[in-house]
């Protein structure tokens, strides 16, 4: 499948900003399940092309601007050829040691309720327990947009019983680590099966390590392993670490932030369709 993506994030400031520093993870890496094509990233129209692999094997670039601006527009666009590998994700240019992904963070740190939740997960083996965990996360946290914030923790989401994909993913990775399974938070894009369910922002899911298979992607929000409908951007120990855009602006505060994602399956033009039919 070939997916076309347009992702634009706009920051507006109350007064001109004199200096901006950004860390951008907006370049989909080349993996066994995805191949980016004609991918471009720009900030206020200025191309950002120097991406390097970080310690997790994801592509990232630094951007600095010193001239005053009142608006910052970050655009990532292009197409990605994807394939369904039954959830297995491999081909990273660099890999961090597995024990790194057993570390809890402020957003994933388990309380007594999460530890009890993790211990309630049963399965014949590691893979079976992870599938069971994904299903249970959906049961204990109902999907409700606006019910949590970016600062909400896995423990808080579990306690209130509702949240969004960030909360599902935080609970999944927290519980997996309690069970001794390396797990990480992933940010990217998802092509919805139904246009009415289309996302207008980035999506989040988890990857967990299964000996003999490697990293497997689990989308607890939708109750499935990742397919060719997913485009992977980057990962981290939690949502903050895996943010596609991080940075700071000196001299002003943002008065408005708007993010918009459009993702579609690439459709061949009429000539290509005729050729395929022939």
DASUL-V837234 format. One record per pair of residues at least 24 apart in sequence whose C-alpha atoms are under 8 Angstrom apart, sorted by the first residue. I is the first residue (numbers start at 1). GAP is how many residues later the second one is. Records with the same first field share a line. If there is no record, write none. Layout:
I=GAP  GAP
This chain:
1=80  81  82  227  228  264  265
2=77  78  79  80  263  264
3=76  77  78  79  260  261  262  263
4=73  74  75  76  259  260  261  262
5=71  72  73  74  75  256  257  258  259
6=69  70  71  72  255  256  257
7=68  69  70  252  253  254  255
8=65  66  67  68  251  252  253
9=64  65  66  248  249  250  251
10=61  62  63  64  247  248  249
11=60  61  62  243  244  245  246  247
12=58  59  60  242  243  244  245
13=57  58  239  240  241  242  243
14=56  238  239  240  241
15=55  236  237  238
16=52  53  54  235  236
17=50  51  52  53  232  233  234  235
18=47  48  49  50  51  231  232  233
19=45  46  47  48  49  230  231  232
20=43  44  45  46  227  228  229  230
21=41  42  43  44  226  227  228
22=40  41  42  223  224  225  226
23=37  38  39  40  222  223  224
24=36  37  38  39  220  221  222
25=33  34  35  36  208  209  218  219  220
26=33  34  50  207  208  218  219
27=24  32  33  49  206
28=30  31  203  204  205  206
29=29  30  63  203  204
30=61  62
31=58  59  60  61
32=57  58  59
33=49  50  51  52  56  57  195
34=46  47  48  49  197  198
35=45  46  47
36=42  43  44  45
37=41  42  43  44
38=40  41
39=37  38  39  40
40=35  36  37  38
41=33  34  35  36
42=32  33  34
43=29  30  31  32
44=28  29  30
45=28
53=40  41
54=40
55=39  40  41
56=36  38  39  40  179  180
57=35  36  37  38  39
58=34  35  175  176  177
59=175
79=187
80=151
82=146  147  148  149
83=144  145
84=142  143  144
85=142  143
86=139  140  141
87=129  130  131  138  139  140
88=125  126  127  128  129
89=125  126  127  128
90=124  125
98=84
99=83
100=82
101=76  81  82  83  136
102=75  78  79  80  81
103=74  134
104=70  73  133
105=132  133
106=47
107=44  45  46  47  63  131
108=45  46  47  62  63  65  66  130
109=44  45  46  65
110=44  45  64  65  68
111=44
113=42
114=41  44  57  60  61
115=60  63
117=58
118=57  58  60  61
119=60
126=84
127=83
130=46  78
131=87
133=39  43
134=38  84  85  86  89  90
135=85  88
137=31  34  35  83
138=30  82  83  84  85
141=26  27
143=78
164=57
165=38  39  40  55  56
166=38  39  73
168=37  52  53
169=35  36  37  50  51  52
170=68  69
172=34  48
173=33  35
176=32
181=27  28  29
182=26  27
183=24  25  26  54
184=24  51  52  53  54
185=50  51  52  53  54  57
186=46  47  48  49  50  53  56
187=45  46  47  48  52  55  56  57
188=42  43  44  45  46
189=41  42  43  44  74
190=39  40  41  73
191=38  39  72  73  74
192=37
199=62  63
200=59  60  61  62
201=58  59  60
202=59
